[in-house]
Amino acid sequence: MHKPHDVRPFALHRVVFMGTWIKKENDKMKKAISILGSTGSIGTQSLEVARSHEMQIYALAANRNVDALEQQAREFLPKKVCIFETEKYAELKQRLADLPVQVLCGMEGLCDIASDKNADILINSVVGMVGLLPTLTAISAGLDIALANKETLVAGGSLVMEQAAKKGVRIYPVDSEHSAIFQCLQGNRREQLHKIILTASGGPFFGKTRQELEHVTVADALNHPNWSMGNKITIDSATLMNKGLEFIEAKWLFDLTPEQIEIVVHRQSVVHSAVEYQDCSVIAQMGVPDMKIPIQYALLYPERLPCPTKHLSLTDYGTLTFEKPDMETFSCLKTAIAAITTGGTAPCIVNGANEVAVAAFLSGKIRFLDIGALAQKAMEMIPATKIETYEDVMRADTKAREFVRNTIA
């Protein structure tokens, strides 16, 4: 396990975090930011943070929402915009013909933005495996990353962190849980860490039995009690796969063993996660459930400036509760932990299978409980192999997706 030589900010898996890297012009924060996934939940909240702190938006990329991307381009006047769905390219280019902006499309466009060092930092908030190659591209270019794409580390964690360490690229966690851990590690000796505590909201079905979950609807699963997120992530929260993916991410981000990670269901989403040290002290990061807080911390680290959200009032909540997760009912969590314990491509297989299964549930092709069953079956049936290249990851991902599609058909 890596042990830094001093007590300055913790380096994620040997990725250097030392020193401030924020440009200052006329005593105002001026950072150039590129955002992949700018029209999604994280992307739009990132832009809200950018407005509050007069940050420059260098590039924007969206999946297919031309209307929202055009509106963003007209407000922030970036140098580049990208629409991932290539069939939308001509429409976007026509709409932005009056602006001095370069219009890109597809994976090539995402990677063009990810490799452009005119930005100070890249926010990767796309959903799914599409986020892995842009992350590796940014690392290759030496561009720091604020990472909100789970699949990057779930599917290719060993590859990503090894390359980031070689390039000295700083990867800042955007997920509220990982940001909380990162914050709780500040000013402490890494070698004195005992374990981390990942908190989970429990989703909309906390306390339900498997029998009660047999006939839940898509609308039921999308009704998250605390957070406003995209459909895929919201379904993952309902199955607890989201927490399983975060378990895997935490292993790579903080160079931990699975035994050093504990998951606790915390319904109020006020304690975003915690760290326990060898002296039995537990340090937690708390705040209202608002993603702008971790987004801003990733973008402005190590500065702490006013954030466009509410202050936390503990007396308004009154009571905070903590319980163990039910891994038998929510088998996705158990499967994800088993995958990272197995290692190699096993997490990639589970992730790919889950993505296809969630899409099938959202379209009404399978039931809610089938998501976990398909992910588990894919891990059992597809042998895990060692990851040495990007192609190794993609082959495992393809096998998992094909397995689920063939099983559903």
C-alpha positions as CSV (number, residue, x, y, z in Angstrom):
1,M,0.0,0.0,0.0
2,H,1.3,3.4,-0.9
3,K,2.5,5.6,2.0
4,P,3.2,9.2,1.3
5,H,6.2,10.8,3.0
6,D,4.3,13.7,4.6
7,V,0.8,14.7,5.6
8,R,0.0,16.9,2.6
9,P,-3.2,16.1,0.6
10,F,-3.6,12.3,0.1
11,A,-2.5,11.1,-3.3
12,L,-5.1,8.8,-4.9
13,H,-3.2,5.6,-5.7
14,R,0.1,7.4,-6.2
15,V,-1.5,10.1,-8.3
16,V,0.1,13.3,-7.2
17,F,-2.2,15.9,-5.5
18,M,0.4,18.1,-4.1
19,G,0.1,21.9,-4.4
20,T,-2.5,24.2,-5.8
21,W,-3.0,24.3,-9.6
22,I,-5.7,26.9,-9.9
23,K,-4.9,29.8,-12.2
24,K,-5.5,33.3,-10.7
25,E,-6.1,36.4,-12.7
26,N,-6.9,39.7,-11.0
27,D,-7.5,37.8,-7.8
28,K,-10.4,35.9,-9.3
29,M,-10.6,32.2,-10.0
30,K,-10.2,31.6,-13.7
31,K,-10.2,28.0,-14.8
32,A,-10.8,26.6,-18.2
33,I,-13.1,23.5,-18.0
34,S,-14.2,20.9,-20.6
35,I,-17.3,18.9,-19.8
36,L,-18.2,15.5,-21.2
37,G,-21.9,15.0,-20.5
38,S,-22.8,18.6,-20.2
39,T,-26.5,18.3,-20.6
40,G,-26.9,15.5,-17.9
41,S,-27.4,16.0,-14.2
42,I,-23.7,16.3,-13.3
43,G,-23.0,18.4,-16.3
44,T,-25.7,21.0,-15.7
45,Q,-24.7,21.3,-12.0
46,S,-21.1,21.7,-13.0
47,L,-22.2,24.6,-15.2
48,E,-24.0,26.1,-12.3
49,V,-20.8,25.9,-10.2
50,A,-18.9,27.5,-13.2
51,R,-21.3,30.4,-13.3
52,S,-20.9,31.0,-9.6
53,H,-17.1,31.2,-9.9
54,E,-16.6,32.8,-13.3
55,M,-15.0,29.8,-14.8
56,Q,-14.3,29.6,-18.5
57,I,-16.0,26.7,-20.4
58,Y,-13.6,25.6,-23.0
59,A,-15.5,22.6,-24.4
60,L,-18.9,20.9,-24.0
61,A,-20.1,17.5,-25.1
62,A,-23.5,15.8,-24.9
63,N,-25.0,12.5,-26.0
64,R,-28.0,13.6,-28.2
65,N,-29.7,16.6,-26.6
66,V,-29.2,19.2,-29.4
67,D,-31.6,21.8,-27.9
68,A,-29.8,21.8,-24.5
69,L,-26.3,21.7,-26.0
70,E,-27.1,24.7,-28.3
71,Q,-28.4,26.7,-25.3
72,Q,-25.3,25.9,-23.4
73,A,-23.1,26.8,-26.3
74,R,-24.8,30.2,-26.7
75,E,-24.5,31.0,-23.0
76,F,-20.9,29.9,-22.4
77,L,-19.4,30.3,-25.9
78,P,-17.0,27.4,-25.7
79,K,-14.3,26.8,-28.3
80,K,-15.5,23.3,-29.0
81,V,-18.8,21.4,-28.8
82,C,-19.4,17.7,-29.5
83,I,-22.6,15.7,-30.0
84,F,-22.0,12.0,-29.5
85,E,-24.8,10.7,-31.7
86,T,-23.4,11.3,-35.1
87,E,-26.8,11.6,-36.8
88,K,-27.3,14.8,-34.8
89,Y,-24.1,16.4,-36.0
90,A,-25.5,18.2,-39.1
91,E,-28.4,19.7,-37.1
92,L,-26.1,21.0,-34.4
93,K,-23.6,22.4,-36.9
94,Q,-26.3,24.2,-38.7
95,R,-27.7,25.6,-35.4
96,L,-24.3,26.9,-34.3
97,A,-23.2,28.2,-37.7
98,D,-23.3,31.8,-36.4
99,L,-20.9,31.1,-33.5
100,P,-17.1,30.8,-33.6
101,V,-17.2,27.2,-32.3
102,Q,-15.8,24.0,-33.6
103,V,-18.5,21.3,-33.9
104,L,-17.4,17.7,-33.4
105,C,-19.2,14.4,-33.1
106,G,-18.9,10.7,-32.0
107,M,-16.2,9.1,-30.0
108,E,-13.6,10.9,-32.0
109,G,-15.0,14.2,-30.9
110,L,-15.1,13.2,-27.2
111,C,-11.4,12.2,-27.4
112,D,-10.5,15.4,-29.2
113,I,-11.9,17.3,-26.3
114,A,-10.4,15.0,-23.8
115,S,-6.9,15.5,-25.3
116,D,-7.1,19.3,-25.6
117,K,-4.8,20.8,-22.9
118,N,-6.2,24.3,-23.4
119,A,-8.5,23.2,-20.6
120,D,-7.2,23.0,-17.1
121,I,-9.4,20.1,-16.2
122,L,-11.8,17.7,-17.8
123,I,-15.1,16.7,-16.2
124,N,-16.1,13.3,-17.4
125,S,-19.7,12.8,-16.5
126,V,-20.9,10.7,-19.4
127,V,-22.9,7.5,-18.5
128,G,-21.6,4.1,-19.3
129,M,-18.5,2.5,-20.9
130,V,-18.3,5.3,-23.4
131,G,-16.5,7.2,-20.7
132,L,-13.4,4.9,-20.5
133,L,-11.6,5.8,-23.7
134,P,-11.9,9.6,-23.2
135,T,-10.5,9.1,-19.7
136,L,-7.5,7.2,-21.0
137,T,-7.1,9.8,-23.7
138,A,-7.1,12.6,-21.2
139,I,-4.5,10.8,-19.1
140,S,-2.3,10.2,-22.1
141,A,-2.5,14.0,-22.8
142,G,-1.6,14.8,-19.2
143,L,-4.9,16.5,-18.5
144,D,-6.3,16.4,-15.0
145,I,-9.8,14.8,-14.6
146,A,-12.8,15.4,-12.3
147,L,-14.3,11.9,-12.6
148,A,-18.0,11.3,-12.4
149,N,-18.1,8.3,-14.9
150,K,-18.2,5.2,-12.7
151,E,-17.5,2.8,-15.5
152,T,-14.0,4.2,-16.1
153,L,-12.7,2.7,-12.8
154,V,-15.2,-0.2,-12.5
155,A,-14.2,-1.7,-15.9
156,G,-10.7,-0.5,-16.3
157,G,-9.5,0.6,-12.8
158,S,-6.1,-1.1,-12.8
159,L,-5.3,0.3,-16.3
160,V,-6.6,3.8,-15.6
161,M,-4.8,4.2,-12.2
162,E,-1.5,2.8,-13.6
163,Q,-1.5,5.2,-16.5
164,A,-2.5,8.1,-14.3
165,A,0.4,7.4,-11.9
166,K,2.9,7.2,-14.8
167,K,1.7,10.6,-16.3
168,G,1.3,12.3,-12.9
169,V,-2.4,13.0,-13.8
170,R,-4.6,14.1,-10.9
171,I,-8.0,12.3,-10.7
172,Y,-10.5,14.1,-8.5
173,P,-13.6,12.2,-7.4
174,V,-16.9,13.8,-8.1
175,D,-19.2,11.2,-6.6
176,S,-20.4,12.5,-3.3
177,E,-19.2,9.4,-1.5
178,H,-15.7,9.4,-2.9
179,S,-15.4,13.1,-2.5
180,A,-16.3,12.7,1.1
181,I,-13.6,10.1,1.6
182,F,-11.1,12.3,-0.2
183,Q,-12.0,15.2,2.1
184,C,-11.8,13.1,5.2
185,L,-8.3,12.0,4.3
186,Q,-6.9,15.5,4.1
187,G,-4.2,16.3,6.6
188,N,-3.9,12.7,7.9
189,R,-1.3,10.0,7.4
190,R,-2.4,7.5,4.8
191,E,-0.6,4.6,6.5
192,Q,-2.8,5.2,9.6
193,L,-6.0,4.5,7.7
194,H,-8.0,1.5,9.0
195,K,-11.0,1.4,6.7
196,I,-13.5,3.6,4.8
197,I,-17.2,3.7,5.3
198,L,-19.3,4.2,2.2
199,T,-22.8,5.4,2.9
200,A,-25.8,4.4,0.8
201,S,-29.2,5.9,0.7
202,G,-30.8,2.5,0.2
203,G,-32.8,3.7,-2.7
204,P,-36.6,3.6,-3.0
205,F,-37.0,0.0,-1.9
206,F,-35.1,-0.1,1.3
207,G,-36.6,-2.6,3.7
208,K,-38.5,-4.5,1.0
209,T,-38.4,-8.2,0.5
210,R,-37.6,-10.0,-2.8
211,Q,-41.3,-11.0,-2.9
212,E,-42.3,-7.3,-2.7
213,L,-39.9,-6.4,-5.5
214,E,-41.2,-8.9,-8.0
215,H,-43.7,-6.6,-9.6
216,V,-42.2,-3.1,-9.1
217,T,-42.6,-0.7,-12.0
218,V,-40.1,1.5,-13.8
219,A,-41.8,4.5,-12.2
220,D,-41.4,3.0,-8.8
221,A,-37.7,2.4,-9.3
222,L,-37.1,5.9,-10.6
223,N,-38.6,7.5,-7.5
224,H,-35.4,8.1,-5.5
225,P,-36.0,9.5,-2.0
226,N,-33.0,12.0,-1.9
227,W,-31.2,12.5,-5.2
228,S,-32.1,13.7,-8.7
229,M,-30.1,11.7,-11.2
230,G,-30.3,10.2,-14.7
231,N,-32.5,7.1,-15.3
232,K,-29.6,4.6,-15.4
233,I,-28.0,5.8,-12.2
234,T,-31.3,6.0,-10.5
235,I,-32.1,2.4,-11.4
236,D,-28.6,1.4,-10.2
237,S,-29.4,3.1,-6.9
238,A,-32.7,1.1,-6.6
239,T,-30.9,-2.2,-7.1
240,L,-27.9,-1.1,-5.0
241,M,-25.7,-1.8,-8.0
242,N,-24.7,1.8,-7.8
243,K,-23.2,1.2,-4.4
244,G,-21.5,-1.9,-5.7
245,L,-19.9,0.1,-8.4
246,E,-18.8,2.7,-5.9
247,F,-17.2,0.0,-3.8
248,I,-15.1,-1.0,-6.8
249,E,-14.2,2.6,-7.6
250,A,-13.1,3.2,-4.0
251,K,-10.8,0.2,-4.1
252,W,-9.0,1.8,-7.1
253,L,-9.2,5.5,-6.1
254,F,-7.8,4.9,-2.6
255,D,-5.7,1.8,-3.1
256,L,-7.6,-0.4,-0.7
257,T,-8.4,-4.0,-0.3
258,P,-12.1,-5.1,-0.3
259,E,-11.8,-5.8,3.4
260,Q,-11.1,-2.1,4.1
261,I,-14.4,-1.0,2.7
262,E,-17.6,-1.1,4.6
263,I,-21.1,-0.1,3.3
264,V,-23.6,1.4,5.6
265,V,-27.2,2.3,4.7
266,H,-27.8,5.9,5.7
267,R,-31.3,7.0,4.6
268,Q,-30.9,10.7,5.1
269,S,-27.9,11.1,2.8
270,V,-26.4,13.7,5.1
271,V,-23.2,11.8,6.0
272,H,-21.7,11.2,2.6
273,S,-19.1,8.8,3.8
274,A,-16.4,8.5,6.5
275,V,-12.9,7.2,7.3
276,E,-11.8,5.3,10.3
277,Y,-8.2,5.5,11.5
278,Q,-6.2,3.1,13.5
279,D,-6.9,5.0,16.8
280,C,-10.6,4.2,16.2
281,S,-11.4,7.9,15.4
282,V,-14.0,8.2,12.6
283,I,-14.0,11.4,10.5
284,A,-17.1,12.0,8.4
285,Q,-18.0,14.5,5.7
286,M,-21.5,15.9,6.0
287,G,-23.7,18.2,4.0
288,V,-27.1,18.5,2.3
289,P,-27.6,16.0,-0.5
290,D,-26.5,18.3,-3.4
291,M,-24.0,17.3,-6.0
292,K,-22.8,20.8,-6.4
293,I,-20.7,20.5,-3.2
294,P,-18.5,17.6,-4.5
295,I,-18.4,19.0,-8.0
296,Q,-17.1,22.3,-6.7
297,Y,-14.5,20.6,-4.4
298,A,-13.2,18.7,-7.4
299,L,-12.9,21.8,-9.6
300,L,-11.5,24.2,-7.0
301,Y,-9.4,21.8,-4.8
302,P,-8.0,22.7,-2.4
303,E,-10.0,25.9,-2.2
304,R,-13.3,26.1,-0.3
305,L,-15.4,28.9,-1.6
306,P,-19.1,29.7,-1.2
307,C,-21.2,27.0,-3.0
308,P,-24.6,27.6,-4.6
309,T,-26.6,25.3,-2.3
310,K,-28.2,25.3,1.1
311,H,-26.3,25.1,4.4
312,L,-26.8,21.9,6.5
313,S,-29.0,22.2,9.6
314,L,-28.6,19.1,11.7
315,T,-31.6,20.1,13.9
316,D,-33.8,20.1,10.8
317,Y,-33.0,16.4,10.3
318,G,-33.1,15.6,14.0
319,T,-32.2,11.9,13.7
320,L,-29.6,10.2,11.5
321,T,-29.8,6.4,11.1
322,F,-27.3,3.8,10.0
323,E,-28.1,0.2,9.1
324,K,-26.5,-2.8,7.3
325,P,-27.4,-3.4,3.7
326,D,-29.5,-6.4,2.7
327,M,-27.2,-8.1,0.2
328,E,-29.5,-11.1,-0.3
329,T,-32.5,-9.1,-1.4
330,F,-30.3,-6.6,-3.3
331,S,-28.0,-9.2,-5.0
332,C,-26.4,-6.6,-7.3
333,L,-24.4,-5.3,-4.4
334,K,-23.2,-8.8,-3.4
335,T,-22.3,-9.5,-7.1
336,A,-20.3,-6.3,-7.5
337,I,-18.2,-7.0,-4.3
338,A,-17.6,-10.6,-5.5
339,A,-16.5,-9.3,-8.8
340,I,-13.8,-7.0,-7.4
341,T,-12.7,-9.7,-5.1
342,T,-12.3,-12.0,-8.1
343,G,-10.4,-9.3,-10.0
344,G,-9.3,-9.0,-13.6
345,T,-12.2,-8.4,-16.0
346,A,-14.9,-9.6,-13.5
347,P,-16.0,-6.1,-12.6
348,C,-16.1,-5.2,-16.3
349,I,-18.3,-8.2,-17.0
350,V,-20.7,-7.3,-14.2
351,N,-20.8,-3.7,-15.3
352,G,-21.5,-4.5,-19.0
353,A,-24.2,-7.0,-18.1
354,N,-25.8,-4.5,-15.7
355,E,-25.9,-1.8,-18.4
356,V,-27.8,-4.0,-20.8
357,A,-30.1,-5.3,-18.1
358,V,-31.0,-1.8,-16.9
359,A,-31.8,-0.7,-20.4
360,A,-34.0,-3.8,-20.9
361,F,-35.8,-3.0,-17.6
362,L,-36.3,0.6,-18.6
363,S,-37.8,-0.5,-21.9
364,G,-40.1,-3.1,-20.2
365,K,-38.4,-6.2,-21.5
366,I,-37.4,-7.7,-18.1
367,R,-38.5,-7.4,-14.5
368,F,-36.7,-5.5,-11.8
369,L,-35.2,-8.5,-10.1
370,D,-33.9,-9.9,-13.4
371,I,-31.3,-7.1,-13.4
372,G,-29.3,-8.6,-10.6
373,A,-29.9,-12.2,-11.8
374,L,-28.4,-11.4,-15.2
375,A,-25.4,-9.6,-13.8
376,Q,-24.7,-12.5,-11.5
377,K,-25.1,-15.1,-14.2
378,A,-22.8,-13.2,-16.6
379,M,-20.1,-13.2,-14.0
380,E,-20.5,-16.9,-13.3
381,M,-20.5,-17.9,-17.0
382,I,-17.8,-15.6,-18.5
383,P,-14.3,-16.4,-17.3
384,A,-12.4,-13.4,-15.8
385,T,-9.1,-12.6,-17.4
386,K,-6.2,-10.2,-16.7
387,I,-6.4,-6.6,-17.9
388,E,-3.3,-5.3,-19.7
389,T,-4.8,-3.1,-22.4
390,Y,-7.9,-1.2,-23.3
391,E,-8.8,-3.9,-25.8
392,D,-8.9,-6.5,-22.9
393,V,-11.5,-4.4,-21.2
394,M,-13.6,-3.9,-24.3
395,R,-13.6,-7.6,-25.2
396,A,-14.9,-8.5,-21.7
397,D,-17.5,-5.8,-22.0
398,T,-18.7,-7.1,-25.4
399,K,-18.9,-10.6,-24.1
400,A,-21.0,-9.5,-21.1
401,R,-23.4,-7.5,-23.2
402,E,-23.8,-10.3,-25.8
403,F,-24.5,-12.8,-23.0
404,V,-27.3,-10.7,-21.5
405,R,-28.9,-9.9,-24.9
406,N,-28.9,-13.5,-25.9
407,T,-30.3,-14.5,-22.5
408,I,-33.1,-12.0,-22.8
409,A,-33.9,-12.8,-26.5
